[in-house]
Amino acid sequence: MGLGAMRRVDELITSRLDSGDVRAPSLGDLAAAAGMSVSHFIRAFRQSTGATPHQHVLTRRIERAMGLLAQPDHSVAEVANSTGYASPSHFVASFRQRLGVTPGTYREAVLN
């Protein structure tokens, strides 16, 4: 998958996160942004990045959460909600699984 296609996919994900629309873009949305069929997109994406499109979206959501946690005016529950997690507990579990620390521990380290 070319850099231009990857950039368009990332722009779509970023625009969803920036707009407050917490629904993850569908595979169809991502494939359309890349200018490919869904099946070709899935194969090309995995080949290019080593990750599935879903894993990439989850990574981007965690990256967004990390940025919000660095701001003391957002509670963990607000960060969970604004990044599309069904509940704060689901967010905490996902965050811990990916980074090895809880959001609260991460925030404390970043703010101190």
N, C-alpha and C positions, 0 to 999 in steps of 0.2 A: 504494500500500500504506500503510495507516495506521500511526501511531506505535506503537500497541499490538501490532500484528502484528510490526513490526520489532523491538520490544523482546523479544518472545517468541522470535524467531529468534536474536537476539543472546544471550539467556539460555541457549538450547540449546547454542549454540557454546561459550559460556563454561563451562557445566557440564561439557561434554565435556573441555575443556582442563583445568579444575580437578580433574576426577576422575582424570586420568592416562590416560583412554581416548583414545588418539591417533588413532583412526579418525575421519575427518571425517564429520559427519552427512550422511546421504544426502539427495538432493533430496526424497524422500518424507518424511523426518523434518522437514526445514525447512518444507516445504509444510504438513504437519500442524500444526506449531507456529504457523504463520501462519493456519491455518484455511482453507486454499485447496487446490484441486487443483494438481498439479504444474505443468501447463501454464500455468494462470492465475498461479501463484506466480512462475514464471520471468519472465513478461511484466511482472507488477506490480513485482517486485523490480528488474528492469532499468530500468523507467520511473521508479521512485522514487529509485534510487541512482546510476544510470548505470553500474553494474557488474553482472556476473553473480553469482549466488549463490556459485559456485566462487571467483571473484576475491575476494569478501568473506571467505570462509572463509580463504583464503590470507593476506589482510591481517590477519585476527585472529590467525592463527598467528604471523605476523611480529611483531605487537604483543606477543604473549605472550613470544616469544623475546627481544625487546628488554628486557622486564622481567626475565627470567631472566639475561640477560647483564649486567645492572646489579648482579648479585650475584656477587661473586668466587668463591663456593664451588661454582659450576656450570661444568664444562668445556664447551667448544663442542660436543663430542660428546654430552654429557648433554643440553644444550639442544636439539640436533637430534633426539635420540631422544624427549624429552618433549614436543616440539611436532609429532611425527608425520612427520618426514622420514625417508626410506628410508636415508639415509646422511649422515654429516657433510659430504661433498663436495656432495651435492645441496642441503643446507641452506645452505652457504656460497654456492653459485651463486645460489640463490633470494634470499638476503639481499642479496647484492651487486647483483643485478638490480633489486630493489625500492628499495634505499636508496643504492646507489652506493658502498658501502664494505663491507669484509668484517666478519663478526661480531667478529673480534679487534680490528680498528681501531675499531669502534663501542664495544666494551667499554673499550678504553684511553681513549677520549675521555670516556666517561661516568664512569669511575672516577677520572680525574685532574682 
